Every structure is written in structure tokens, then in C-alpha cells.
């Protein structure tokens, strides 16, 4: 049993596996709370190998390139990571770990990252709830059509209603609705990161 952390190396999503935390097969992305993480700011190191085609591999004999990944977990939140090509020597790795730890001890930087993480999570929740509400509306329409009831007085035309009325399988309609992104009108915006030089600009 292990947990996984997702990072990007050369625009490819890479999964780093760890048995250091609660080992409950959780998948973490930057901004996620890590179950079983220690208090304070912690920096962890992992080595990643890519084969000749750029695919992640754990076999030493298949590795054409190696990378060092530094993960930062601050007060239980996966806040950041850095990737360096090649395997970093122990003393250089310890130095970078100290530097990253000091960087994320900055309360203003950490607070800003946590606010952005909260905003991202709220956007994900909004998207899921939007899909659920659309699915519930489609279920209600499917039942109305099956019962032969007329449309309501205040009835809005929707693509899924037209599909249901022409006899499409309700499960196919639900599958599509649950996969759709919410309309741009209802997407929650992200707070802008503060400009640290704002007080000094002319």
C-alpha cells in the first residue's frame, strides 16, 4: 500500500509513490491535504527515471535520464515541487532541502498558496455539483417523458431534453452530462496573487 503524488516533468504527468504517509492509495496534486503528513514544513526527495521514449520507468536498466524531485508539504498541504535534471549529490540535495524549507516558512507565501489551493478546491466542487444537478434534472425529465406528462409552464430547452424526447438511452445522456465541464458563466474565478512590488511601483 502506498500514496501517490502527481508532478510534471517535461509536460508529462509523473506519479511518485510513497509509503511515508497513511498508505491509503490516495492521489495528491499540489494544493491537496496529505493524510498522515507531519506538522510544519517538510521537504522530501525522490528520484525519477525516464526511458529513451520519455516514459516513466522504475527499472534502472531502462532509464535513459534521471531527475531529482523535491516535494514540499507545509502544515499538511502539498504546496509545491521542484524538478532538477540528473541525480543531485547528497550535500547539494540537503542544501536545496534547507532552502526550500526556509522559502515555505514565509507565512505570506504559504497563506497565498493555501488561498489558491482553497479556490481550486472550490472550483472542483462547483464543477462536480454542477454535473450532479444536471444529472438530477435529466433524471426528472426522463421520468416525466416516461410518464407522458406535459412540459412545465417554465420550461427551458436543453440538449439533453431533446435527446431524451427523441428516445436516446437515458444512461447515455447521463454519462455525457457527468463528463461535461460547467458553463463558463458559472466557473468560479481565482484570486489574483498579490504583487510584492506594488508598494514600490511608480
C-alpha positions in Angstrom: 0.0 0.0 0.0 1.3 3.5 -0.8 0.2 7.0 -1.7 0.9 8.8 -4.9 2.0 12.4 -5.7 1.5 13.8 -9.2 4.1 16.1 -10.7 5.0 17.2 -14.2 8.4 16.5 -15.8 8.8 18.0 -19.3 5.0 18.4 -19.5 4.3 14.7 -18.7 2.4 13.7 -15.6 4.5 11.5 -13.4 3.3 9.5 -10.4 5.6 9.4 -7.4 4.8 6.7 -4.9 5.4 6.9 -1.2 4.9 4.7 1.9 5.8 7.6 4.3 2.2 8.8 4.9 -1.1 7.0 5.6 -0.6 4.5 2.7 -4.3 4.6 1.7 -3.8 4.7 -2.0 -4.6 8.4 -2.1 -3.5 10.5 -5.1 -2.3 14.0 -4.3 -1.8 17.1 -6.5 -0.5 20.5 -5.5 -3.0 22.1 -3.1 -4.2 18.8 -1.7 -4.2 17.9 2.1 -1.9 14.9 2.7 -3.3 12.4 5.1 -0.7 11.5 7.7 1.7 14.4 6.9 3.8 15.7 9.8 3.4 19.2 11.2 5.5 22.1 10.0 7.2 22.5 6.6 8.7 19.3 5.3 10.7 18.8 2.1 11.1 15.3 0.6 13.3 14.0 -2.2 12.6 11.4 -4.8 14.4 10.1 -7.9 12.6 9.6 -11.2 13.8 7.7 -14.3 12.6 8.2 -17.9 13.3 5.7 -20.7 14.5 6.6 -24.2 10.9 7.5 -25.2 10.4 9.7 -22.2 8.2 7.3 -20.3 8.4 6.9 -16.5 10.2 3.7 -15.5 11.4 2.2 -12.3 13.8 -0.2 -13.9 17.4 1.0 -13.7 18.4 -0.7 -16.9 15.7 1.1 -18.8 16.5 4.6 -17.6 18.0 6.9 -20.2 17.6 10.1 -18.0 17.2 10.7 -14.3 15.6 13.6 -12.4 15.5 14.7 -8.8 12.2 15.9 -7.5 11.8 17.9 -4.3 8.3 17.8 -2.8 7.2 20.5 -0.3 4.5 19.7 2.3 3.7 22.6 4.5 1.4 22.1 7.5 -0.2 19.0 5.9 -0.7 20.6 2.4 1.2 19.6 -0.7 2.2 23.1 -1.7 5.0 22.9 -4.3 7.6 20.8 -6.0 10.8 21.4 -8.0 12.4 19.2 -10.6 16.1 19.1 -11.4 17.6 17.0 -14.1 20.1 14.3 -13.0 20.6 12.8 -9.6 21.6 15.6 -7.2 24.5 14.8 -4.9 23.7 14.4 -1.2 25.2 17.6 0.0 23.6 19.7 -2.8 20.3 17.9 -2.1 20.5 18.8 1.6 21.3 22.4 0.8 18.2 22.6 -1.6 16.0 21.0 1.1 17.1 23.6 3.6 16.5 26.4 1.1 13.0 25.2 0.2 12.1 24.7 3.8 13.1 28.3 4.6 11.3 29.6 1.5 8.0 28.0 2.6 8.4 29.1 6.2 7.4 32.5 4.8 3.9 32.9 6.2 2.7 35.3 3.4 3.9 32.9 0.7 2.2 30.0 2.5 -1.0 31.8 3.1 -1.2 32.9 -0.6 -0.7 29.3 -1.7 -3.3 28.0 0.7 -5.8 30.5 -0.6 -5.2 29.4 -4.2 -5.5 25.8 -3.1 -8.8 26.5 -1.5 -10.0 28.4 -4.6 -9.0 25.4 -6.8 -10.8 23.0 -4.5 -14.0 25.2 -4.5 -13.9 25.3 -8.3 -13.6 21.5 -8.4 -16.5 21.1 -6.0 -18.6 23.6 -8.1 -17.9 21.6 -11.2 -18.9 18.3 -9.5 -22.1 19.9 -8.1 -23.0 21.3 -11.5 -22.7 17.9 -13.1 -24.8 16.4 -10.3 -27.6 19.0 -10.7 -27.6 18.5 -14.4 -27.9 14.7 -13.9 -30.7 15.2 -11.4 -32.6 17.4 -13.9 -32.1 14.8 -16.7 -33.5 12.1 -14.4 -36.6 14.2 -13.7 -37.1 14.8 -17.4 -36.7 11.1 -18.2 -39.4 10.3 -15.6 -41.7 13.0 -17.0 -41.3 11.7 -20.5 -41.8 8.1 -19.5 -45.0 9.1 -17.6 -46.3 11.0 -20.6 -46.6 14.2 -18.6 -46.6 17.6 -20.4 -43.7 20.1 -20.1 -43.9 22.5 -17.2 -45.0 26.1 -17.7 -41.5 27.5 -17.3 -39.6 25.0 -19.5 -36.1 25.7 -20.8 -34.8 24.0 -23.9 -31.8 21.8 -23.2 -29.8 19.5 -25.4 -30.3 16.6 -23.0 -34.1 17.1 -23.0 -34.2 17.0 -26.8 -32.1 13.8 -26.7 -34.5 12.2 -24.2 -37.5 13.2 -26.2 -36.2 11.6 -29.3 -35.6 8.3 -27.4 -31.9 8.3 -26.7 -30.9 6.0 -23.9 -31.1 7.9 -20.6 -27.9 6.3 -19.3 -26.0 7.6 -22.4 -27.4 11.1 -21.7 -26.4 10.9 -18.0 -22.9 9.7 -18.9 -22.4 12.7 -21.2 -23.8 15.2 -18.6 -21.5 13.8 -15.9 -18.5 14.2 -18.2 -19.2 17.8 -19.2 -17.5 20.9 -17.8 -19.8 23.5 -16.3 -20.7 26.6 -18.5 -18.1 29.4 -18.3 -20.7 31.6 -16.8 -20.7 29.6 -13.6 -16.9 28.9 -13.3 -15.5 30.4 -10.1 -12.7 32.8 -10.6 -9.3 32.6 -8.9 -8.0 35.3 -6.6 -5.1 37.2 -8.1 -1.7 36.6 -6.4 -0.6 39.8 -4.7 2.2 41.8 -6.4 5.0 42.1 -3.8 6.4 45.1 -5.7 3.1 47.0 -5.8 4.1 49.5 -3.0 7.2 50.4 -4.9 5.9 50.9 -8.4 5.5 54.4 -9.9 
